[in-house]
Amino acid sequence: MRILVTNDDGINAPGLKVVEAIAAEIAGADGEVWTVAPAFEQSGVGHKISYTHPMMIAKLGPRRYAAEGSPADCVLAGLYEVLEGAKPDLVLSGVNRGNNAAENTLYSGTIGGTMEAALQGMKAIALSQYLGPRTEEMAGGMFEPSIEHGVKVVRDLLEHGLWDDEDYRLFYNVNFPPVPAAEVKGTKVTSQGFRRHTSFGVEPHISPSGRKFLWIKGGPQHLATLPGTDAAANLEGWISVTPMRCDLTAHDTLETLKGRLEGK
């Protein structure tokens, strides 16, 4: 099996080593793991592509490259430059430092990499590690749950997950809970949640020169989401697996809207 790996935390991120280890075990002794990751952190860039300017790509070692672009850029570079158009059997993006559950999913470069892979006709899974006070204190480090359970989740999805050839094909968003690996309860298939009463915002700061700068600031990450959704499952100690597509159409509104607008 040939696996392409990327992330949004950058080529030197510790979570990238975790996903590379997961990929190596899944690929097996006769398989290949190729890494194309951003040269610098690209958190929060979503599905951005560097459409208006070129990006530099550098080979750092055998099957290992850094590109000055987003995770989606890295998937494109991996597919069309590094692998010369030979599609990998699987794309893994992560393991992200922090959750990509609920509304975070919409901002995530980690998810952006899997979206691009799915649009290019490849199987893709995003992997993220929910953080909290307990993950910071784990003997195995903050990625302990993803280290211990990552291979099983990916293998289960490959063997038992739904994969299709639709125009907007399925990909998967996996979040590991913020509890020690031994306390992970198992896997829950969930929908994408929404953290109510919180959102991204800005925090102003004045520089020594007197100029105002704004930092983008996230809201609390441990607010409950509705039962059956990703963040709710994670906070209860479950690994969440959320099937996704790139199709943004609100299909539930189509018939009602047709009745209101067509023929007027």
C-alpha positions in Angstrom: 0.0 0.0 0.0 1.2 3.5 -0.8 0.2 6.2 1.7 0.6 10.0 1.3 0.9 11.9 4.6 0.4 15.6 5.3 -0.7 17.9 8.1 -1.3 21.6 8.9 1.0 21.9 11.9 4.1 21.8 9.7 6.9 19.4 8.7 8.5 19.5 12.2 5.3 19.0 14.2 5.4 16.1 16.7 1.9 15.0 15.5 3.4 14.4 12.0 5.7 11.7 13.4 2.7 10.0 15.0 0.8 9.9 11.7 3.9 8.7 9.9 4.2 5.8 12.4 0.5 5.0 11.9 0.9 5.1 8.1 4.0 2.8 8.3 2.2 0.1 10.2 -0.8 0.3 7.9 1.4 0.3 4.7 3.3 -2.7 5.9 6.9 -3.8 5.2 6.3 -3.8 1.4 4.4 -0.5 1.4 5.5 3.1 0.9 4.9 6.2 3.1 5.4 9.5 1.4 5.3 12.8 3.4 4.6 16.2 1.8 3.9 18.7 4.6 3.9 22.5 4.9 7.2 24.0 5.5 5.6 26.3 8.2 2.5 25.9 10.3 -0.7 26.3 8.3 -3.4 25.9 11.0 -6.7 27.6 10.2 -6.2 27.8 6.5 -9.1 25.5 5.7 -9.2 24.3 2.1 -7.0 27.1 0.8 -4.9 26.6 -2.3 -2.0 28.8 -3.5 -3.8 29.7 -6.7 -2.2 33.2 -7.2 1.4 32.5 -6.4 3.9 29.6 -6.7 5.2 27.6 -3.8 8.7 26.2 -3.3 9.1 22.5 -2.6 12.2 20.9 -1.1 13.2 17.2 -0.7 14.3 16.7 2.9 15.0 13.0 2.8 13.8 9.7 1.2 10.0 10.1 0.4 9.9 13.3 2.6 9.2 16.8 1.3 8.3 20.2 2.6 6.2 22.7 0.5 5.7 26.4 1.2 1.9 26.0 1.0 -1.3 24.8 2.6 -2.2 21.1 3.3 -4.4 21.1 0.2 -1.3 22.4 -1.8 0.7 19.6 -0.3 -1.7 17.0 -1.5 -1.6 18.5 -5.0 2.2 18.6 -4.9 2.4 15.1 -3.6 0.0 13.7 -6.2 1.2 15.5 -9.3 4.9 16.3 -8.6 6.3 13.9 -6.0 4.3 10.8 -7.1 4.0 12.1 -10.7 0.3 11.4 -10.9 0.4 7.9 -9.4 -2.5 8.0 -6.9 -1.7 6.8 -3.4 -4.1 4.2 -1.9 -4.7 6.5 1.1 -4.1 10.0 2.3 -3.7 10.7 6.0 -3.8 14.2 7.4 -2.6 15.0 10.9 -2.3 14.1 13.7 -3.4 17.6 14.5 -2.4 19.2 17.8 -5.9 20.1 19.0 -9.4 19.0 18.0 -11.0 19.4 14.6 -14.5 18.7 15.9 -17.7 20.8 15.6 -17.2 24.2 14.0 -13.4 23.9 14.1 -13.8 21.5 11.2 -14.7 24.4 8.9 -11.4 26.3 9.6 -9.1 23.3 9.7 -6.2 22.9 7.3 -6.1 19.3 8.4 -9.5 18.8 7.0 -8.6 20.9 4.0 -6.0 18.3 3.1 -8.5 15.4 3.2 -11.0 17.5 1.2 -8.5 18.0 -1.6 -7.6 14.3 -1.5 -11.3 13.3 -1.8 -11.8 15.8 -4.7 -8.8 14.2 -6.4 -10.5 10.7 -6.1 -8.4 9.3 -3.2 -9.4 7.7 0.1 -8.7 10.2 2.9 -8.8 10.4 6.7 -8.1 13.4 8.9 -6.8 12.6 12.4 -6.8 15.1 15.3 -6.0 14.9 19.0 -8.4 16.7 21.4 -6.3 18.5 24.1 -7.2 19.1 27.7 -5.6 19.2 31.1 -5.3 15.4 31.2 -3.6 15.1 27.8 -0.9 17.5 29.0 0.0 15.2 31.9 0.0 11.8 30.2 3.0 9.7 30.6 3.0 8.9 26.9 2.7 12.6 25.9 -0.3 14.5 24.6 -0.7 12.3 21.6 -1.0 9.1 23.7 -4.6 8.3 22.6 -3.8 8.7 18.9 -0.6 6.7 19.2 -2.3 3.8 21.0 -5.6 3.8 18.9 -4.7 5.4 15.6 -3.7 2.2 13.7 -6.9 0.4 14.7 -9.2 3.2 13.7 -7.6 3.6 10.3 -7.5 -0.1 9.7 -11.2 -0.4 10.7 -12.2 2.4 8.3 -10.2 0.8 5.5 -11.7 -2.6 6.1 -15.3 -1.7 7.2 -15.8 1.9 6.3 -18.0 3.1 3.5 -16.0 4.3 0.4 -17.6 5.4 -2.8 -16.8 6.8 -6.3 -19.3 9.7 -6.1 -18.4 13.1 -7.5 -18.2 14.4 -4.0 -16.8 11.3 -2.4 -16.8 10.4 1.3 -13.8 11.2 3.5 -13.5 10.8 7.3 -12.8 13.1 10.2 -11.4 11.3 13.3 -10.9 13.0 16.6 -9.2 11.2 19.6 -10.5 12.1 23.0 -8.6 14.1 25.7 -8.2 11.2 28.1 -5.4 8.7 28.7 -5.3 5.9 26.1 -6.3 3.3 28.6 -9.5 5.2 29.3 -10.7 5.5 25.7 -14.1 3.8 25.6 -14.0 2.9 21.9 -15.3 4.5 18.7 -18.5 6.4 18.0 -19.8 7.3 14.5 -21.0 10.9 14.9 -22.3 13.9 13.1 -20.5 17.3 13.2 -21.4 19.2 16.3 -21.8 22.9 17.1 -20.5 24.7 20.2 -23.3 27.1 21.1 -22.6 30.4 22.8 -19.0 30.6 21.6 -17.2 31.5 18.5 -13.9 32.8 17.0 -13.2 36.4 17.6 -10.4 38.9 17.8 -8.2 40.2 20.6 -6.6 43.6 20.0 -3.0 44.4 21.1 -1.0 47.6 20.8 2.6 47.2 19.6 5.5 49.2 21.1 5.3 51.5 18.0 1.7 52.3 19.0 0.0 50.4 16.1 -3.0 48.2 16.8 -2.8 44.5 15.9 -5.5 41.9 16.1 -5.1 38.3 17.2 -7.7 35.8 16.1 -8.9 34.1 19.3 -10.8 30.8 19.7 -13.5 30.1 22.2 -13.8 27.5 24.9 -13.2 24.0 23.5 -14.9 21.9 26.3 -18.4 23.2 25.8 -21.0 20.4 25.3 -22.4 19.8 21.9 -25.5 17.9 21.1 -25.7 14.1 21.9 -24.5 12.0 18.9 -22.1 14.7 17.7 -18.3 14.6 17.5 -17.2 16.9 20.4 -19.8 15.5 22.8 -18.5 12.0 22.1 -14.8 13.1 22.5 -15.5 14.8 25.9 -17.1 11.6 27.1 -14.0 9.6 26.2 -14.9 8.2 22.7 -13.0 8.4 19.4 -15.4 10.2 17.0 -15.6 9.1 13.4 -17.5 11.6 11.2 -18.2 10.8 7.5 -18.0 13.9 5.4 -18.4 15.2 1.8 -17.3 18.4 0.1 -20.8 19.1 -1.2 -22.1 22.2 0.7 -25.6 22.1 -0.6 -28.3 22.3 2.0 -30.2 19.3 0.6 -32.9 19.4 3.2 -34.1 22.8 1.9 -34.2 22.1 -1.8 -37.8 21.0 -2.2 -39.2 23.7 0.0 -37.2 26.4 -1.7 -38.3 25.1 -5.2 -41.9 25.5 -4.1 -41.3 29.1 -3.0 -39.1 30.4 -5.8 -39.6 28.4 -9.0 -42.2 29.8 -11.3 -42.6 33.1 -9.5 
